[in-house]
Amino acid sequence: MRFNLIGPFEIVTDDGRTLRPGTPKVCQTLALLLTRPNEIVTADALIQELWGEKPPRSAVTTLQTYVYHARRMFANEGLTPEGRPLIVTNPPGYSILVEDSEIDIRIFERLVTRARAELSAGDALTALHTVREALELWRGPALSNFPAGDMLAGHVVHLEELRIRAFEIRIACEEQLGWHRESIPELRRLINDYPLNEWFHSQLIGALGAAGRRAEALQAYQNLRRLLADELGLEPSLELKQLQARLLSPVGHQPVAGVRERDGASRPVRTPAGSGA
């Protein structure tokens, strides 16, 4: 089976059935356990996630009820093989005993780490295949079918940051492979989703320049300059100003690349707070 948290929380069985616990609090309990597989999650942490700073007097008993319902669901659906408990009581809390390969967030994290290493080693094509596989795991916003508490919300932010990193790796791979035109539509979409992420803007400007579309590249720079001024009272970073200068240079009309790290992987230029990134 596999536990999917990147999108609506669901459990996919070995025979292809998709299960979604009907109670949001049971989903929350399972999701927090799954963010720390094979580790003890204290009852206090679970209560904090479920009720925040104002838990009911019956919080401990109610938590035990949610754990009971989760165990019963596993048993009723045949998800608990004989001799292999999934949720175990480990004072001062509970553990869920699963493999990393059974949790989509762990698979995603492993693939992004592998893609980064492949890109740093100069194998852009393999890295591109790996990071595409990682991004295909996203079925929508993480844990989107129930309201997350403070602890899960922090993990959702971590996943979104890692997703942005995966997008950066994919764009960097395409740049190394010389696929400038192919990356332009995706970069426009990413800028729409993350308008204050300067690195995405720099890559769009560079891709347009490398594709021979200098006027559009300069217009994209001006669009970013106005956006930063209007929203944050900032000027573009030094790297972006240098990129604009290369576009304006009449010498050679050479292809213009975006901002890159020394190892060939992508680097965010400057993403101001509040960008959603």
Secondary structure as UniProt FT lines:
FT   STRAND          2..4
FT   STRAND          10..12
FT   TURN            14..15
FT   STRAND          18..19
FT   HELIX           24..34
FT   TURN            37..38
FT   STRAND          41..42
FT   HELIX           43..51
FT   TURN            52..53
FT   TURN            57..58
FT   HELIX           59..76
FT   TURN            77..78
FT   TURN            82..83
FT   STRAND          87..90
FT   TURN            91..92
FT   STRAND          93..96
FT   HELIX           100..102
FT   HELIX           104..120
FT   TURN            121..122
FT   HELIX           124..135
FT   TURN            136..137
FT   TURN            142..145
FT   HELIX           150..176
FT   TURN            177..178
FT   HELIX           180..193
FT   TURN            195..196
FT   HELIX           198..210
FT   TURN            211..212
FT   HELIX           214..232
FT   HELIX           238..248
FT   TURN            252..253
FT   TURN            262..263
FT   TURN            273..274
//
